Amino acid sequence: MIEVVDALREAQALVMSKATENAESAETVLLGAGEFLFREGDLADALYIVRKGLLRIVSGSTVYETVRPGGIIGEMGIVDEGGRRSAPAIAGSRSELEKIDTPAFLTLIRTKPDFALEVMRVMSRRLRVMNQRYRQDQR
């Protein structure tokens, strides 16, 4: 099972790196270990692609997910226009991210449909994981 998850993450990283190679208006964000990328409730105006390091999506002391290079974070915020961050994201190590704002996101999904599909796959996988956790908590 772990090998399948690793293979899926490698495929995701490849799709993300190819899709954003020539992304216009992409901004690099650098974080030190322990720095917050965003906090729950912050205005959500972009998604981020992890280039180096790792980020953790957390709630209190619970780590929902660790996002590694090639992974995306903050995708709900760019899809849910005008929304707020649903959970904080904190760097687990020195990290380099590529910020994709709304205009860049719209260009990417128009010119690279695989990018849009990958974002939907990530959202779907995360929703399934949260549903499983919720069901376990109800027992």
Beta strands, then each sheet from edge to edge (+ up, - down):
strand 1: 27-31
strand 2: 36-38
strand 3: 46-52
strand 4: 55-59
strand 5: 62-67
strand 6: 72-73
strand 7: 89-91
strand 8: 95-101
sheet 1: 1+ 8- 3+ 6-
sheet 2: 2+ 7- 4+ 5-
end
